[in-house]
Amino acid sequence: EEAFVPGVESESTGAFWLNETGFDGFDLEAGIRLERVSHKPSDGSSRSFTTLAASAGLVVPLSEQLVWKLALDYAERAPVGEELYSFGPHLATNRFDVGDVTLDEEKVLSATTGLSYSNAPWDVTVSVYYSDFSDFIYQTADNRELDELPVFLWSQDDATFSGIDGEIIYTTSIFDGSALRFRGFFDVVNADIDSISESNLPLIPPTRIGLSSDLSWQDFDISIDYLRAFKQDNIASFELLTQAYNDLSIYVGWQVPVANAGAMELFLRGDNLTDDEQRHHTSFIKDNAPQPGRRVSLGLRYNF
């Protein structure tokens, strides 16, 4: 009785081909996929889709340590049953979902380029991407209420995504037989929708930066992770902005020697040690349910 989608029988059949060929000075990667998707609801019109996806990638070593990569992708995605046929209260998201049986395939043309550098003890990667969507499928508010819940419609419009991300890793040793690693990363994404009523897409993650360090030595594993999520104020009209937050976690584990088969670990773990109010902008319920606050746990794990 709580179902917000009628019973739908969905079938998917696909065939694909992949190839990687090495040439003098570069590698070429290519692939293609053809898929047939059909949906037969217990109540409503059946829909069938034929989708195509193709990709090509170029990998060029600029030196022994530096590699340049370029990838071009075209993909089509058939709408799923929830997007086509939903009509009812979705209690997990506190929304009244309304599908659209006339939705077409979602199409996207993407380009990604990046550099990777590997020369012990350093590993560095940076990539930039741009994606141009036709008939992007997403949910938008209808400014109505049914069953005391806000109504959200499955819709589609043209959209663009762009972003940049990077990672740097430094690995060394401070004791005999130990491995110490430092890692830093960042990611930025921007998304726009070509709609009469909206310019920003919902549920887009904020800019993030992070630092971490982990040490493995004898029977001990220690890690420290820090994440900074910035404020997300490029929001859809029905969204609330999400404030920035810090997330600090620490893990200490000791592999306890055992005589019998198996492995035992005693661990101490601390999460959200800054006790910041954390709301993930990619969550449907972030306005009502923030992430847990500061928490510390002591445990014993036995694997067999």
N, C-alpha and C positions, 0 to 999 in steps of 0.2 A: 504493500500500500504506500510505502514511502518512495517508490521508484519515480524518478522524474523523467525517465525515458521509457517508451514502450519496448517490448521485446523486439530485438533486431537481430536477424541472422545476417552476419557479414562474412563474405568470402574474399580472399585475396590470392591471386596467382601471379607470380612474377618470374622473369628470366633475366639474367644479367651476365655481362662479360667484363672481365678485368684484364689488363695487360700492363706490364712494366718492361721497358726495353732500354738497355744501356747503349749509349753511343759514345763516340770519342769526345769527351768534354762535357757531357750532360746525360741525364736520364729523363726519359719520357714516360709518364704514367697516363693511362686512359681507361675509361669505363663507361658502360651504358647499361641502363636497366629499363625494362618495359614491364608494366604491371596492370592488371585488370582487377578492379575492386567493385563489388556489388553489395548493396544493403537491401534487405527485405524485411520491413517492419511488420509487426503483427497488426498494426493499424496505421495506414498511410500509404503513400506512393513509394514504390521501389525506385532506387537510383543505381546507376552503373557508371563507372568512370574508367577511362584508359589513360594512364599516366606514363610519362617519359622522363628519364633523368640521364644526364650525360656529364662527364667531367674529363678535364685534361689538366695534367700537371707537369711542370718543368722544374727539374732539380739541377742546378749548375754549381759545381764546386769552384769557388773563386780562388781558393788556396787549400792547403791541407787542413786548415782549421775553420775556414769560412765557407758557408754554403748559402746560396740564394735560391729561394723557392717561389714559384708562381703557380697559382691554381685558378682555373676558370670552371665554374659549375653552373649547370642549368637543371632545375628540378621542378617537378609538378607533384602536388600532394592532393589526394582525394579527401574530401571532408569525411569525418567519422560520424558514427551514429548519433552521438550527443549533440554535435553541431547541426545535424539535419533535423532530428526528431524530438529533442527535449521539449518538454512542456510541463513544468511543475516545480515545486519547491526543492531546491538542492540544499539540504540541511547542513552539509559539510562546509558550504561557503556562505550560508545565510543569504541566498539569492533565489529568485524565481526565474529559472532558465527557460528561454523560449528559442527553439531552433528555427532554422529556415530551410525548408526542403528544396528550395531553388538554388542553393549555393553551388558555385562552380568550383573547378579545381583551382588550387592555389599554385601560383607559378613564381619562380624566383631565379634571377640571374645574378651570380655572385663572382667577385674577384678577390683573391687573397694573395698578398705578397709578404715575404718575410726573410729575415736573415738569421742564421744560427751560427754561433761561434763555439767551438769546443777545443780547448787546449788546457790539459790538466795544470792546475786544479780548477779551471774556470769553465762554466757552461752558460752561454747567454743566448736567448732567443727573443726576437721582437717581430711582431706581425701586425699588418694592417688589412682590414677587409671592408668591402662595400657590397651590400645586397639590395637589389631592386626587385620589389615584390609587385606582382599583379594579382588583384583579388585576394589580398591577405585576409585571413579569417581571424576574427577577434570578437570579444564581447564588448558591447556598449550599453550604457544605461538608457532606460526608456522613460525615466521620470514618472513612473507609475508604481503602484504597489498591488500585489496579489497575495492573498494569504498572509498579509502583514509583512511581506518581504519585498524589497526593491526588485523590479523587473529588469532583467538583462537579456538583450537580444544578441544572438549570433549574427554577425554581419561580415561584410568584406569590402575592402577598399584597397587602393594602391598604397604601398608603404615603402620606406627605405630604412635600412639599418646600416650603420657604419661604426667602426670601433678600432681600437688599438690595444694590444696587450703585450706584456713582456715579462720575462723571468730571468733572474741571474742566480747562479748557484756556485758556491765556493766550497770545495771539499779538501780537508786536510786531516792531519793526525797529530794529536798532542801527547798521546801515550803509545807505547808499543801495542800494536793490535787494536788500536781504537780508530774510529772513524767519526770525524766532526764535520758537520755540514751546515753552512749558512745559506739561506734562501731568501730572496726578495722578489716580489712580483707586483704587478699593477694591471688593472683592466678598466677600460672606458668604453661605454657603448652609448650610442645615440640612435633614437628611433623616432620617425615622423610618419604620420598617417595623412593621406590626401582625402580628407572628409569634409563635408559641409559643416558638421558640428564639432569636429575634433581636429587638433593638430598634433597632439602627443598620444602615443600608445600607452595603454595601462600596463602595469606589472613589469616595468623595465628596471633592471637592477641599477643601483647607483655606482659611481666611480669608487673603486676600492684600491687600497695598497696594503701590502702585508709583508711581514718579516718573520722568519722562523729560524730556529737552530735546533739540531738534534745530535746527540752523542750516543754512540754505541761503544761500550768498553766492557770486556769480559762478560759478566752476567747482568750488566746494567744497561738500561735504555732510558735516556732523558731527552725530553723535547720541550721547547718553549715556542709558542705561536702567538703572534700579535696581528690583528686585523683592524684596519681603519676603514669603515664604510662611511662615505660622505653623504651629506643631505641630498635627497632626491626631491627636487621641486619642479622638474619637467614632467608634469603629471597630466593625466586626462581630467576632463571637467568634473567627473564624479569621484575622483580620488582625493585623499588627503596627503599632504607632503609627509615625507618620512625624515625624521631628524637623524643627524650623524650619530655614530656610536663607535666605541672602542671595544674590542674583544681580546682578552688575554687569557690564555690557557697554558697549563703546565702539566706534564705527565712524567712520572718517575716509575719505572718498572724494574723489578729484580727477578731474574729467572732462578727460582729456587731449585737446587739439585734434588732429584728424586731417584730412588733406586730402581723403581719399576718403570715400565714403558710409559711414555707420556711426558708432559711438560707442565710445570706449575709456575705461575707468576704472581708475585705480590706487587700490587701497584697502588700508587697514590695519584689522584687526578683532581685538578682544579679547573673549572670552567667559568667563563665570564667573571674573572677575578676583579675586574674594575667595577662590577655590579652596575654597569650601564643599562639603561632601558634600551633594549634591542628590538626593533621591529623590522622584519624583512619585507622590503617593498614588493618582492615577488610573491608574497603570500596573500591569498584572498581575504584572510581574516586578521591581517596584521593590525587593524585598528582596534579590534576587540581582544586579541590574544597576542601579547608580546612574548618574546622568548624568555625562558627562565632566567632568574637573576643569578647572583653568585652561588656556586655550589661546589662542594668538596666531597670526594668519595674515596674510600679506602676499600680495596677488594682483593680477592684471591681467585685467580682463574686457573683451571686445570684442563688441559687439552689432552685427549686420549683418542 
